Amino acid sequence: MDPKLRKILTFAVRYIIFLFIFLLIDFCISEFLSSGLIKYYGLDKPSKVLLIGHSHTMLGLDKTLIEEEMHCNVSKYAMEGANVADRLAMIKHFLHQNGDSVKIITYDVDATFLTGMGLSINSYKLFYPFMDDPYIREYVKSEAKPEYDYYIKKWIRTSRFTDLNLNGSLRGHMRFYTNIKIGSIDTVAYKQRIAENDFVKITFDRNLQEEFEETLQLISERNVKMFLVLIPTIGILNRADPEKYSEAIKMIENYSKKYPNIYFINYNDEFEDQYDLFYDEIHLNPKGNKTITDKLVEDIKRILL
């Protein structure tokens, strides 16, 4: 055989072997990480109760406590920065995996959840580990910027994971579901921020409203009970723009009245001025987490009886 041809063939064989080993290792590592995330979000088992949301749900509701008090499996599918479009994809994903088991969904709302600002515009990247699911694959492909990023994630599976995904995967393998922020808000400093106009303004994005209406329609068609839960935000913030705040609350109330299986629970009325419950203006500390989780279980049982 010609020496040059032998050299080319040797290189090609080595390249193919290297590529095979690389893809095999990449697949094994990604499968391990994905299995941890699946456990962390509760996608690995049928659950009667599904908690959907972003950091409000992550820090405001205790999955383990709800399981103990309601005597059933609970899945907590909540991602930091997840907007209305993200959550629609999350619900479709979960229903595709464990749809027949779900009887109750909680969905965190607040005065700014239809604003379109304040949440991450790149939050879709958190869903890359689940892009083998058809609903998630369709969603991330439509959101990916630049477009080639989608194809990199498709073929190099370990590139799908971020620091947040890795943290969630580790927690899932350890069966450690608690998310807490220790401390209480400095109300004096926060009032100064409000005085300086440093807060997220309430607006109403039509595209997000349509996504939310699609979500409610989907849940209604599945005959699942959904609780729109306003996990409390601090009263100082709620009173910063009282007219817009009232308009936002009224809008959520109207959504719940449109469907017989949708309920709105507003915890601001009772808890917005109990400052010792808050880590910051929109997130609860451990005391707030326990208080609101207990109250939510009590209210769900009362409403459904």
N, C-alpha and C positions, 0 to 999 in steps of 0.2 A: 504493500500500500504506500502511496505517496506520503512522505513525511508531513507535508503541509496538511493534507487531508486528515491524516491520523491526529495531528494536533488539534484541528478544528473539531473532529468528532470527540476527542477526549474532553475538550472544553465544553462541548454541548452536553455530554453525559454528566459531567461534574455540575454544570449549571442546573440541569433538570433535577439531579439528586438534591442539590442545595435548595432549590425552589420547593421541592416536595417536603423536605424536612422543615423548612421555614413555615410553610402553610400548615403543616401538621401541628407544629408547636403553637403557632398562632391560633389555630382552631381549639386546641386543648386548653390554652390559657383563657381564651374568650368564653369557652363553655363553663369553666370554673367560675369566672367572674359573673357571667350571666345568671348562673344558678343561684349565686348569692343575692343578686338583685331581685330575682324572682321571689326568693324567700322573704327578702326585706319588705317588698311591697305586697306580699300576700297573694301573689299570682300562682302559687304552687298548690293551692287548695281551694275547694269550694267554700265560699263564705256567704253568710246570710246578710252581713252588713259590710258595705263598702264606703270608706271615707275618701272623698275626692277633694283635692285642693292644692294650695301652695304652702308657703311657710306658716300661714295662719293655722292650718290644720296640723302641720308638722309639730308646731310648738304648743298648739292650743288643745289638742285632743289626744288622750291616752288610749291607744289601741288595746293594750293589755287590760286596763281597767274596764273598758267597755265589754270585752270578752267575759270578764269575771262577772259583771253585773247583768249582762244579757244572756249569758250561758250559751254562746254560739261563737263560731269563727268570725273574725273581723279582719278585713284587708284594709290597709292604710296606704292608698296609692296617692301620695302627695309629694310634689317636687317643688323645690325652691324656685320661685319665679314663673311657675306654670300659669299661663294666661287662659282665657276662655277657649281659644282654639286648641291649645294643648290639652285641656281637660276633656274636650269632646273626643279627641283622639284616645285619651286614657280610658274613657268610659267604653268606647267601641272596642278597644284592646281587651279590657277586662271582660266585657260581655262575650267577646269571641272566645276567650279562654274558659270562663266559668259562668257564663250567662244564666244558666238555669238555676243557679244557687242563690243569686242575689235577690233579696226582698226589700232591702232598705239601702238607700244611698244618701249620705250627707255630702253637701256641696257648699264650701265656704264662700260667702259673699261679703261685700262691704260697699261703702259709698263710692269707691273708686274702681270697682272690679270691671266696669265697662268703659273705663277711661282710655285704655290703650297706652298709657304711659305708666312708668314706675315698675313694670315687670320686664323681665329680660326679653329682648327681641331675638335672642339666640337660644331661648330655652328649648327649642326643638332639638338641639344637640343632645339634650339629656335622654332622648328617646332612641338614639342610635343603637344602643345595645339590644333593643327589641325590634330592629328593622327586619328581622325574618318574618315577623307577623305582617300579614298583608295590609292591615289598617295602618299600622305604624309606618311601614315601608312607603305607602302612598303619601302619608302626611309629611315625612321627613324629605321625601324627594321633591315635593312641591315647595318646601320651605328652604331647602339647602341653598346657601349662597357662599361661595360660587358653586356652580352646578357640579364641577368635578369633585368637590368634597364628598358628595354622596357616593360616587363610584370608588373613591379611596376607602371609605368606610365599608362599602359593600364587599370589597375583596380583601382588605387587611382588617380583620375583625377586631384585633386588640386596639386599633386606632379609634374604635367607637367609644372608648371609655375616658371619662374626665375624672378629675379628683373627686368630685361629688359622687360619681358612679362607683368609684373604687371604695370610697367610704361606705356607701350603702351596701355594696357587695360584702365587705368585711362584716358589717353589722348583721347582714342577713345570715351569713354562715355562723355567726356567734349567737344568733337569735336575740340580738340586743336591739330593741325597737324604740327605746326612750330617747326623745329629743328634748333637751331643756336648755334654758338660758337663765343663769343665776343672777339675781339682782333686781332692783326696782328702778323705775324711771326717775330721772331728776326733773321734776315738774317745773322748777324755776328756770332751768336752762331751756326746757322745751317751750315754755311760754315765750321766752325771748326769741326762739326760732320762729314761732308763729307771728310775733310782732314784726319780724323781719321778712315776713311773707315766704318763709322757707318751708313749704309743705307741698305735697302733690295736690294739684287742683282737680276738682271733680268736673269731668266732661263726659260726653256720651258718644262713643264711637259706633256708628251704624253697622259696620262690619262685625264688630264684637256682639252687638245686639242680635244680629242674624245668627251668629254662631251659637249664642245662648238659647235663642228660640229653637234652633235645630236640636240642641241638647234636650230641652224640655219636651219637645215633640217625640224624640227617640225614647225617652224614659216613659212617657205617657203610653206610647205604643207597646212597650214591654210590660206595662201594668206593674211597675215597680214604684214603691213609695219613695219620694225624694224630699229631703229636708234641706231647704236653703238656710244655712246657719250663719248668722252674723256673729262670729266670734268677736267679742268686744274690742273696739278700738277706743283709745282714750278720749274722754269728753272734751278736752282742750282742743283736740284736732277736729272733732265732730262739730264744734261750735265755731270753727274758723271761717266757714262759709255756710251759714245755716240754711239759706235758701236752696243752694245746690244740694246740700245734704238731705234736706226734706224731700226734694225732687227725686233723688236717688232711692231713698227708702220707699217712697210711694211707687216708684217704678218696679221695685222688687216685689212689693205687696201685690201689685196688679198682675205680675207674672204668676204668682202663686195662686191667685184667684181664678186664673184662666183655665187651670187644670185641676181636676178633683184629687189627683194623687200627689200634688205638690204643696208643701207646707213651708211657711216662712217663720223662722224663730229668730227674733231680734234681741240679742243679749245686751245691746248697748243701753237699753232703757233701764236695766237693773244694775249693770256693772261698770258703765263707762267712767264713773267718778270714784270707783274703788281703786285708787292709784297703786295700792300695794299688790295688786294682781298683775301689774304690767312690768315687763322687762324694758320695753320701749313703747313708743306711741301706738304701735300696731301689733305687738307680739306679747304673749303672756309669759310669765315666769312660772316656776313649778307650782306655786300656790294657785295661780290663775288657771293653770292646766287642770289641776285636780278639781277646782271649783266648777269650771265650765263643763268638764267631762261628766261629773256627777249630775249637774243640772240637765245636760243634754239627754242622758239616759233616762232620767226622771220624766222629762217632757215627751220623749219618744214613746215611752210606755203609756203615758197619760193620753196622748193623741190617738194612739193605735188601739187602745182598749175600747 
